Amino acid sequence: MTGSYFRGDSEAVMAPTDEDKFVTVTYTYYEQLNGYEYLKHLDIGYFFYSGAYADDILKVLNPNEKTIIHIPSVNSRESTKDKIREVEHIIDALGAWEGVDDKTGFQLVRTAEGKLLRIADLVTDDPGKRDVVSSALKDPAQKNNRDHVDIIIALGMAKEGFDWIWCEHALTIGYRSSLTEIVQIIGRATRDAPGKTRARFSNLIAEPDATSEAVTEAVNDTLKAIAASLLMEQVLTPRFEFRPKNPNNEAAPGFDYGEGGYDLDKANIGFNEATGRIQIEVKGLAEPKSEEAKRICREDLNEVIATFVQDKRSLERGLFDSEMVPEELTVARMGKIIKDMYPERDEEDQEAIRQHAIAALNFVQGSKAALTGAAASTTDSVNTAFIQGVRRFAMSVKDLDIDLIDRINPFGEAYAILAKAMSEESLKQVAAVIAGKNTSLTPEDARDLARRALRFKQERGRLPSITAQDPWEKRMAEGVAFLARMKAEAIRV
């Protein structure tokens, strides 16, 4: 059993042949939140700062929310190398220090509004003080006392296994390279508690500094933070169940198809609140043939998407290459990732998995903007609002055709959010660093495009044209031409 979508093992615990003997059962965040009595929604966000993070922390930190703050590792780019002073800066930003509680060791801080905050400092180097604070946090008599503590400041503690049900905000400063660690930190805020209806995870990250020698590292951290945010958005949604649109389809029991019910003349979207599944009909969708491919489409799409969004080259191009044709990512790059992940599956199954994964990713990303409008205009639950967002996005993708879904840049919405979160100067700096890399066509890319061109010829009876108006057809033709030039140069040599 693993408690995370993103296992941190450097070596596999079990060989794939052993894992195949078991049935995979995935318990999603959606199912977890849907089963709670109070907590029903979790927000994921990343924010940027310049200078010292303590100067900007109140832009993200709400003193009225029960919060765990994880300050950066002393070895990280965001650290000032003086963790004790960092804690003091955070306390100074929150208000006036009024001493220490003798019994618990909590710092007492009065905010400008007059509220007395009880702050647990788990960063101190004094083991005696830290043990007193740690014991106070673990006091079973205070487990159900919401007013026992307001804010916890930690570095390496208060992650896995730390249980504070009242935590509403997990604020992490600096990028964490381990997705498993991020999930563990988020887990501190996803405990059900009376009156706690929403929780959030925030990642506060330093903006890349053009004058710094570590600007490339900063850009890489920014991209990793975006990837982590995309992944967490994906795992928080209900499960998608895609099926091809055809005349023989019928309404599935337990699914709500919205106003008017199931309609044979349109691509339907149904939601089963009991199981947390969204059923979506898509024209031209390939169906998996083998039982294993069906299982992958049903259970493992998040693993596929995790590999895709962490593919640095795909993320860079999707965010900053204005000349990039979306199909280069959704079809070619995702296709290669599927082939590498599931080499034992035949081409039909690989294509079916690719289509299902891209559809799931693009539906979540495309629904975010629509979700904002839906949530603002309804008094229904957050889950209902998400379904409305999916339906609104579906209406913008005419006829829900897989070819149209493939033409959507899956990182377009992430760029829009990044442009709002980061200063214009820093955004240009990130774009410049990425543009400075060589993103020309590689032989491997060309071979992938040539294989797609062959499939294009089988379907349409002709090869892709280099003068085609369709950018994807033109890109496939460029791949064929690139390989032809390689062969010609090899013959000349």
TATA-V67257 format. One record per helix or strand of 3 or more residues. SS is the DSSP state (H for helix, E for strand). FROM is the first residue (numbers start at 1). TO is the last residue. If there is no record, write none. Layout:
BEGIN
ss->(SS | SS)
from->(FROM | FROM)
to->(TO | TO)
END
This chain:
BEGIN
ss->(H | H | E | H | E | H | E | E | E | H | H | E | E | H | E | H | E | E | E | H | H | H | H | H | H | H | H | H | H | H | H)
from->(16 | 29 | 41 | 53 | 67 | 83 | 96 | 107 | 116 | 127 | 140 | 151 | 169 | 179 | 198 | 215 | 239 | 269 | 277 | 291 | 301 | 312 | 326 | 347 | 382 | 398 | 402 | 412 | 424 | 443 | 471)
to->(19 | 34 | 49 | 59 | 70 | 94 | 100 | 110 | 121 | 137 | 142 | 154 | 173 | 187 | 206 | 235 | 244 | 272 | 283 | 299 | 309 | 320 | 341 | 376 | 396 | 400 | 406 | 421 | 435 | 460 | 492)
END
